[in-house]
Amino acid sequence: MNGFGYAVDALAAWLAGGEPGWIALTIAVLAVWVVPILLLVFPIAALGQILERKIAAAIQRRVGPSSAGLDGPLRFGFRVLLFFLPRARQDRIFAAFCNLRPVRSLLLVSRRLGLGQFVADGIKMLGKEDIVPTGADGIVFRLAPYLALAGAFLPFCVVPFGQHLVMLETEVAALFAIAVSGIVVVALKMAGWGSGSKWSLLGGMRAVAQLVSYEVPIGLAVGGVVLWCGTMDLHAIVGQQYEPGVFSLLGWNVVQSPFLATLAAVFFIAGLAECQRSPFDMAEAESELVSGFNTEYSGLRWGLFAMAEYTEMLLIGALLATLFFGGYQSPIGEEWIVGLPVWLEVPIHGAILGVKVVTVFLVMMWIRWTLPRFRVDQVMRLSWLVLVPMCLVSMFGLAVTLLAAGGTHAGEAFGRVASRPRPDLHWLGHLAAWAVPVAIGACLVVMAKKKHGQVHPALQRLTGGRS
């Protein structure tokens, strides 16, 4: 092992046919790390924007981007390639090419999907003037968006995308992911401070307060999974969720205990706040507060903040899937998938994880166009008075469940992930682990209804309704 991760070491050894040299290692690092990240970085903001516009249009019963096709970029490409021909000849060749049946069908689909908007957004972002305010701290101002993007991408180094596709396997992977994502907090404060504007400074303070507050429930939610699995290695956590047989999802953490299901819900809600998505977008709130920490940014640097936001959304989806929903495991038939050859297993597992991540991504966008924005005091109250206590109660419940189990049994080995001890609950223990908390929760709901009625007093004051 050369310390570059399993995938890099395996590819380098295959390229070299034995002990890899620096050339094989360089090619492997480029193929496994650099190229995939670059292919993901540049289109992610534009793809996220066009997808969000289509979802918003569907929710609001609008057409959305549907008139901007790829005809313009394609015509520009013909102009560049055929520069030596007269303009009329170029137009005839272009018209003949577009009249080909496959090309005509593709152009029609691209126009209906509004894919030309994707290209237009990228050109507009790159073409805008990059302005640095006169009173700004130049170094801090310029460095902040790059740090934000780095903090959003570094946690992906420890996320396993498949049995043989993980950049960095370490025993403290969960801690690493939380720690390096904290770089985003520093970047947002730098952006507010370096802009030299009191409004940007206040926006940066507001964003930092929100992110720091919601890192606490995220850390506690991850701590609950670590407590249950007994490891901080994300790949080992995925392997421990393996259940042989047809219904592989029965081994996922989210179905092992209601406390883990609660932590999954808390992780998702806190992840929304970490990504500064509605209803937690008070950090920017461009419609009321004229944005926030990024008010003075334009052009590519503003685009880097947009890239960081959408990348963090994908990161939350990847971590949520890895910690609670089996990672790259299939909900059905994982026992047969893990035994496939490497060239077939890697794309299947990568596609499964991709579906889970995109699902979380779409739910986040759906929520944005469904729920109204919280006030800043409501954002803080939800974190410290609701989510943190829920995490502490869930961790206490997990500890009691582990004590009640009375021991462990050897789990199933999962591919190249060695077997790990799992709580020995049997079917009766799992039934009790679900029945007791659910019964207590139902009793609390009944008691709350008797005390407050069908409508909570806070909601009555807000709406003027009666119970």
C-alpha positions in Angstrom: 0.0 0.0 0.0 1.3 3.4 -1.0 -1.1 5.5 1.1 -3.1 6.7 -1.9 -6.2 4.5 -1.2 -7.2 1.1 -2.2 -8.5 2.0 -5.7 -5.3 3.9 -6.6 -3.0 1.2 -5.3 -4.9 -1.6 -7.1 -4.9 0.3 -10.4 -1.3 1.2 -10.1 -0.3 -2.4 -9.4 -2.4 -3.5 -12.4 -0.8 -1.0 -14.7 2.7 -1.9 -13.6 2.2 -5.6 -13.4 3.7 -5.8 -10.0 5.3 -3.2 -7.7 4.2 0.2 -9.1 6.6 3.0 -9.9 5.9 6.7 -9.9 4.6 6.7 -13.5 1.9 4.1 -12.7 1.0 5.9 -9.4 0.7 9.2 -11.2 -1.6 7.7 -13.9 -3.7 6.0 -11.2 -4.1 9.1 -9.1 -5.1 11.1 -12.2 -7.6 8.4 -13.2 -9.1 7.8 -9.7 -9.0 11.2 -8.1 -8.3 14.1 -10.4 -10.3 13.3 -13.5 -13.6 12.3 -11.7 -13.4 15.3 -9.4 -12.8 17.7 -12.3 -15.7 16.1 -14.3 -17.9 16.6 -11.3 -16.8 20.1 -10.2 -17.3 22.2 -13.3 -20.8 21.1 -14.4 -22.3 20.6 -11.0 -23.5 24.2 -10.4 -25.0 24.5 -13.8 -26.6 21.0 -13.7 -28.0 21.8 -10.2 -29.4 25.1 -11.4 -31.2 23.6 -14.5 -32.5 20.7 -12.4 -33.8 23.0 -9.7 -35.5 25.2 -12.3 -37.3 22.2 -13.8 -38.4 20.9 -10.4 -39.6 24.4 -9.4 -41.6 24.7 -12.7 -43.1 21.3 -12.1 -44.2 22.1 -8.5 -45.5 25.5 -9.6 -47.2 24.1 -12.7 -45.0 26.2 -15.0 -43.2 25.2 -18.2 -39.8 26.2 -16.9 -36.7 26.2 -19.2 -38.0 24.8 -22.4 -37.0 27.2 -25.2 -33.2 27.2 -25.0 -31.9 24.4 -27.0 -28.4 23.4 -28.2 -28.8 24.9 -31.6 -26.8 28.0 -30.8 -23.7 26.3 -29.3 -23.8 23.8 -32.1 -23.9 26.6 -34.7 -21.0 28.3 -33.0 -19.0 25.1 -33.2 -19.6 24.9 -36.9 -18.6 28.5 -37.3 -15.2 27.7 -35.6 -14.6 24.5 -37.4 -15.5 25.8 -40.9 -14.0 29.2 -40.6 -12.3 28.9 -44.0 -15.7 28.6 -45.8 -18.1 31.4 -46.8 -20.9 32.1 -44.3 -23.6 30.9 -46.8 -21.7 27.5 -47.3 -21.4 27.1 -43.5 -25.2 27.7 -43.1 -26.0 25.1 -45.7 -23.8 22.5 -44.1 -25.2 23.3 -40.7 -28.8 23.0 -42.0 -28.0 19.7 -43.7 -26.5 18.3 -40.4 -29.5 19.4 -38.3 -31.9 17.8 -40.8 -30.4 14.4 -40.1 -33.1 12.4 -38.3 -31.0 11.5 -35.1 -29.7 15.0 -34.8 -33.1 16.5 -35.3 -34.5 14.3 -32.6 -31.7 15.1 -30.2 -32.1 18.9 -30.8 -35.8 18.6 -30.2 -35.3 16.8 -26.9 -32.6 19.3 -25.8 -35.0 22.2 -26.5 -37.8 20.6 -24.5 -35.5 20.0 -21.6 -34.0 23.5 -21.9 -30.4 22.2 -22.0 -29.3 25.3 -23.8 -29.9 27.1 -20.5 -27.1 25.0 -19.0 -24.6 26.3 -21.6 -26.0 29.9 -21.2 -25.5 29.9 -17.4 -21.9 28.7 -17.8 -21.1 31.3 -20.3 -22.8 34.1 -18.3 -21.0 33.1 -15.1 -17.6 33.0 -16.8 -18.2 36.2 -18.8 -19.2 38.4 -15.9 -16.5 40.8 -14.7 -14.7 39.6 -11.6 -14.9 42.6 -9.3 -12.9 43.1 -6.1 -14.3 46.0 -3.9 -11.9 48.8 -3.2 -12.1 48.3 0.6 -11.8 44.5 0.5 -8.9 42.5 1.8 -7.7 41.1 -1.5 -6.1 37.9 -0.3 -8.9 36.9 2.0 -11.6 37.9 -0.5 -10.1 35.9 -3.3 -9.2 32.8 -1.2 -12.7 32.3 0.5 -14.6 30.7 -2.5 -11.8 28.2 -3.1 -11.7 27.2 0.5 -15.5 26.7 0.4 -15.2 24.4 -2.6 -12.3 22.5 -1.0 -14.3 22.0 2.2 -17.2 20.6 0.2 -15.2 18.2 -1.8 -12.6 16.8 0.7 -15.1 14.6 2.6 -15.7 12.7 -0.6 -12.2 11.2 -0.2 -13.5 8.8 2.5 -16.9 8.0 1.1 -16.9 4.5 -0.4 -18.5 4.4 -3.8 -18.0 0.6 -4.2 -16.1 -2.4 -2.9 -13.1 -1.3 -4.9 -13.7 2.4 -5.4 -12.8 4.5 -2.4 -10.1 7.1 -2.3 -9.0 6.9 1.3 -9.8 4.2 3.8 -9.0 5.2 7.3 -10.2 4.2 10.8 -11.3 7.7 11.5 -13.1 8.4 8.2 -16.3 9.7 9.9 -14.3 12.1 12.0 -12.3 13.2 8.9 -15.5 14.0 7.0 -16.9 16.1 9.7 -13.6 17.9 10.4 -12.7 18.9 6.8 -16.3 20.0 6.1 -15.7 22.6 8.8 -13.5 24.5 6.3 -16.7 25.8 4.8 -17.4 27.7 8.0 -14.0 29.4 7.9 -14.5 30.2 4.2 -17.9 31.9 4.8 -16.5 34.0 7.6 -13.5 35.0 5.3 -15.9 36.0 2.6 -17.9 38.2 4.9 -14.9 39.8 6.5 -12.8 40.1 3.3 -15.5 41.9 1.4 -15.0 45.1 3.4 -18.7 45.6 3.7 -20.7 45.7 7.0 -23.6 44.0 5.3 -21.4 41.1 4.1 -19.8 40.9 7.5 -23.2 40.6 9.2 -24.2 38.0 6.5 -21.0 36.0 7.3 -21.7 36.1 11.0 -25.2 34.9 10.4 -24.0 32.1 8.2 -21.3 31.0 10.6 -23.7 31.0 13.6 -26.1 28.8 11.7 -23.5 26.3 10.4 -21.7 26.0 13.8 -25.1 25.4 15.5 -26.1 22.6 13.1 -22.7 20.9 13.1 -23.6 19.8 16.7 -26.6 17.6 15.8 -24.8 16.3 12.7 -21.8 15.3 14.9 -24.1 13.7 17.5 -26.0 11.8 14.7 -22.8 10.5 13.3 -21.7 9.6 16.9 -24.8 7.5 17.3 -23.9 5.4 14.3 -20.4 5.1 15.5 -21.7 3.9 18.9 -23.9 1.3 17.2 -21.3 0.0 14.8 -18.3 0.4 17.0 -16.1 2.0 14.3 -15.5 5.3 12.5 -14.4 3.6 9.3 -17.2 4.5 6.7 -16.4 1.4 4.7 -16.6 -0.8 7.7 -19.9 0.8 8.6 -21.2 -0.1 5.1 -20.0 -3.6 5.5 -21.6 -4.0 8.9 -25.0 -3.1 7.4 -24.7 -6.2 5.0 -27.5 -8.8 5.4 -27.2 -11.9 3.3 -30.3 -13.1 1.5 -32.8 -11.5 -0.8 -33.9 -8.5 1.4 -30.5 -6.8 2.0 -32.2 -3.7 3.4 -33.0 -5.5 6.6 -29.4 -5.0 7.7 -29.4 -1.2 7.1 -29.0 0.9 10.2 -32.2 2.9 9.6 -34.2 -0.3 10.2 -32.2 -1.6 13.1 -33.6 0.8 15.7 -36.1 3.7 15.9 -33.3 5.7 17.5 -31.2 5.3 14.4 -34.1 6.2 12.2 -34.5 9.4 14.4 -30.8 10.2 14.0 -31.2 9.7 10.2 -34.0 12.3 10.2 -32.0 14.7 12.3 -29.0 14.3 10.1 -31.1 15.1 7.0 -32.7 18.2 8.6 -29.3 19.5 10.0 -27.8 18.8 6.5 -30.4 21.1 5.0 -29.2 23.8 7.3 -25.6 23.1 6.6 -26.3 23.5 2.9 -28.2 26.7 3.7 -31.2 25.4 1.8 -34.8 26.3 2.5 -36.3 26.6 5.0 -32.8 27.3 6.5 -31.6 29.8 3.8 -31.5 32.7 6.2 -27.7 32.8 5.7 -28.4 34.3 2.3 -32.1 35.1 2.0 -31.4 37.1 -1.2 -35.1 38.2 -1.6 -35.2 39.9 1.8 -31.5 40.6 2.8 -29.9 41.0 -0.6 -27.9 37.9 -0.1 -25.3 37.7 2.7 -21.6 36.7 2.9 -21.4 36.6 -1.0 -23.0 40.0 -1.7 -19.8 41.5 -3.2 -18.9 38.5 -5.3 -19.4 38.2 -9.1 -18.4 36.0 -12.0 -16.5 32.8 -11.4 -16.0 33.4 -7.7 -19.7 33.7 -7.1 -20.1 30.5 -9.2 -17.6 28.7 -6.9 -19.9 29.4 -3.9 -22.8 27.9 -6.0 -20.7 24.9 -6.8 -19.9 24.4 -3.1 -23.6 24.6 -2.2 -24.7 21.9 -4.6 -21.6 19.8 -3.8 -22.6 19.9 -0.1 -26.0 18.7 -1.0 -24.5 15.7 -2.8 -22.2 15.2 0.2 -25.2 15.1 2.6 -26.9 12.6 0.4 -23.7 10.4 0.2 -23.1 10.5 4.0 -26.8 9.8 4.7 -26.8 6.8 2.4 -23.5 5.6 3.8 -24.4 5.9 7.5 -28.0 4.8 7.5 -29.1 3.3 4.2 -26.4 0.7 3.4 -24.1 2.9 1.3 -23.7 1.5 -2.1 -25.5 -1.7 -1.2 -28.6 -2.7 -3.1 -31.9 -3.0 -1.0 -32.6 -6.4 -2.7 -30.1 -9.0 -3.9 -26.9 -7.6 -2.6 -25.5 -11.1 -1.9 -25.3 -11.7 -5.7 -24.0 -8.3 -6.6 -21.0 -8.4 -4.2 -19.9 -11.6 -5.8 -19.7 -10.2 -9.3 -16.4 -9.5 -11.1 -14.8 -6.2 -10.3 -15.4 -4.6 -13.7 -19.1 -5.3 -13.3 -19.5 -4.8 -9.6 -18.0 -1.3 -9.5 -20.4 0.4 -12.0 -23.4 -1.3 -10.4 -22.5 -0.3 -6.9 -21.6 3.2 -8.1 -25.0 3.5 -9.8 -26.9 2.3 -6.7 -25.1 4.9 -4.5 -25.8 7.5 -7.2 -29.5 6.8 -7.1 -29.6 7.2 -3.3 -27.7 10.5 -3.5 -29.8 11.9 -6.3 -32.9 11.0 -4.4 -31.8 13.0 -1.4 -30.8 15.8 -3.7 -34.2 15.9 -5.3 -36.0 15.9 -1.9 -33.9 18.9 -0.9 -35.0 20.8 -4.0 -38.6 19.7 -3.4 -38.5 21.1 0.1 -37.2 24.4 -1.1 -40.4 25.0 -3.1 -42.7 23.7 -0.4 -41.8 25.2 3.0 -41.5 28.9 3.9 -38.3 30.3 5.3 -37.7 30.2 9.0 -36.8 33.3 11.0 -33.3 33.3 12.4 -34.5 32.7 16.0 -36.5 29.8 14.8 -33.5 28.4 13.1 -31.4 28.6 16.3 -34.2 27.3 18.5 -34.7 24.2 16.3 -31.1 23.2 16.5 -30.4 23.7 20.2 -33.8 23.0 21.7 -35.1 20.3 19.4 -32.5 18.5 17.3 -29.7 18.3 20.0 -32.1 16.9 22.7 -33.4 14.4 20.1 -29.9 13.3 19.4 -29.0 12.9 23.1 -32.1 10.9 23.8 -31.5 8.7 20.7 -27.9 8.0 21.8 -29.1 7.2 25.3 -31.6 4.8 23.8 -29.0 3.2 21.6 -26.7 2.7 24.7 -29.6 1.0 26.6 -30.3 -1.2 23.6 -26.7 -2.3 23.4 -26.7 -3.0 27.1 -29.9 -5.0 26.8 -28.4 -7.0 23.9 -26.1 -8.6 26.4 -23.4 -9.4 23.9 -22.4 -9.5 20.2 -22.2 -12.1 17.5 -19.9 -12.3 14.5 -21.4 -10.4 11.5 -21.1 -11.5 7.9 -18.0 -10.7 5.9 -18.9 -8.3 3.1 -16.6 -8.7 0.1 -13.1 -7.5 1.1 -14.5 -5.9 4.3 -13.8 -8.3 7.2 -16.7 -9.4 9.5 -17.3 -7.3 12.5 -19.2 -8.0 15.8 -22.8 -6.9 15.7 -25.3 -6.5 18.6 -26.9 -9.8 19.4 -30.6 -8.8 19.6 -32.3 -11.7 17.8 -35.7 -11.2 16.4 -37.3 -10.7 19.9 -34.8 -8.0 20.8 -35.4 -6.1 17.5 -39.1 -6.3 18.1 -38.7 -4.9 21.6 -36.2 -2.2 20.4 -38.9 -0.9 18.0 -42.0 -1.5 20.1 -40.9 0.2 23.4 -39.8 3.5 21.9 -42.8 3.6 19.5 -45.2 3.0 22.4 -43.5 5.7 24.5 -43.7 8.1 21.6 -47.4 7.4 21.1 -48.1 8.0 24.8 -46.3 11.4 24.6 -48.3 12.4 21.5 -51.6 11.5 23.3 -50.5 13.5 26.4 -49.5 16.5 24.3 -52.9 16.4 22.5 -54.7 16.4 25.8 -52.6 19.3 27.1 -52.6 21.5 24.0 -55.4 20.2 21.8 -55.2 19.2 18.2 -53.3 22.4 17.3 -50.2 23.5 19.2 -50.5 27.0 20.9 -47.6 28.3 18.8 -49.4 27.4 15.6 -52.6 28.9 16.9 -50.9 32.2 17.5 -49.3 32.1 14.1 -52.5 31.2 12.2 -55.2 32.6 14.5 -57.0 29.2 14.4 -58.6 27.2 17.1 -58.0 23.7 18.2 
